[in-house]
Amino acid sequence: MNHQLDKSLWGGEAVFDQLLSDIRSRRKEIEDLRHIPQDIIERFKEIGIYRAFVPKEFGGDARSPSEFLQVIEAISAADGSSGWVASFGMSPAYLAGLPMSSIEKIWGDSPDVVFAGGAFPPQDVKIVDGGYCVSGRWPFGSGCMGASLIGVSIKIDGKGPLPQMAVLPAEKVFIDESTWQVHGMASSGSYDMVVDDVFVPNEWVFERGGKQTLDSPFFRYPSLSISAQVLSVTALGVAREAIDMVVAMSISQKTVTGAPRIGDRHYAQIELAKAEAKVQSSRAFFYQTTEDAWQTVLEGGKPSREQSSMLRLATTNLTRECAEATQIAYRLAGMSSTYYDSHLSRCYRDVNMPTQHALMGEVTYQNAGAMMFGNDPFPGYI
């Protein structure tokens, strides 16, 4: 199975390579801004990031999970935060839970709609005629600065255990830019989103993780799995970049002390080979489980509980192995990597963010192991 990016799907080789080159040249600008510039969001739209999973009947491209994951991997190699924000092009997995009348309004004019959301904590709402009055604050609104639609998690009495998501026009939401003060994926613009007594009609509320209105193949792929995968694959891109940077440094830089170059040191050769093995092996496991589940979908079936569990396990494994590979690269680079404006320093900071995300937490291993022994996992795992 070929797990290499097909650039012809994303604007063509020249357009795509130029985009990555421009992102690389603007890394400091992006980090200083602390969110992705709007012109880059517009270029993501142009190459098809936000229409990737939109059904063809709405003008979308209906890409496969692997195709999308590969493009996020490539963008993340150019800049981790850019890949993190682009990853929310998987938002049709959420929006497909809305009634058809709302879905038709969202993609009626264009499939290139940018959606961001805050999943936790669900906030209480006031039930009114025809809908709900929504108020509250939601952190971790990755990509909210470039979004036209924003979803916020709410609690509705009698609606069951799964959280509901209220979808609002972005202009109804205040973005608190003082809140995203972190050291990894610092430019993802994952600010707090604040809503103050906004009316949301019934038809703009859906159950997160519930039944979906659309039924094309992508919407039969495990939604919790793809939500985790698109974030974890950013670590893969970052790790690839970190290893490549160390190799390039060995060719271009002489040591201050006159000691052998990095690439001529036996311990460095051993350690970099270990880093490469971590990246290559975890990548293979990650894409193989993706293809296995997708093939089941294409054959008209539904991925089994075991397939879904392996998707989650491979996803967490990818983040941990890529984080360790990046740490190896960082150490080998020596003092030059410690400066804040060093991109290796940025890689080191960015790659650890996916490992902290709840979807890739330590409990993933426990759930996967429980299922291997024939036990049930905790709720919200598959």
Buried (B, 14 or more C-beta within 10 A) or exposed (E): EEBEBEBEBBBEEEEBEEBBEEBBEBBEEBBEBBBBBEEBBEBBBBBBBBBBBBBEEBBBBBBBBBBBBBBBBBBBBBBBBBBBBBBBBBBBBBBBBBBEEBBEEBBEEBBBBBBBBBBEEBBEBEEEEEBBBBBBBBBBBBBBBBBBBBBBBBEBEEEEEBBBBBBBEBEEBEBEEEBBEEEBBBBBBBBBBBBEEBBBEEBBBBBBBBEBBBEBBBBBBBBBBBBBBBBBBBBBBBBBBBBEBBBEBBEEEEEEEEEEBBBEBEEBBEBBEEBBEBBEEBBEBBBBBBBBBBEBBEEEEEBEBEBBBBBBBBBBBBBBBBBBBBBBBBBBBBEEBEEEEBBBBBBBBBBBBBBEBEBBBEBBBEBBEBBEEEEEBEEEBB
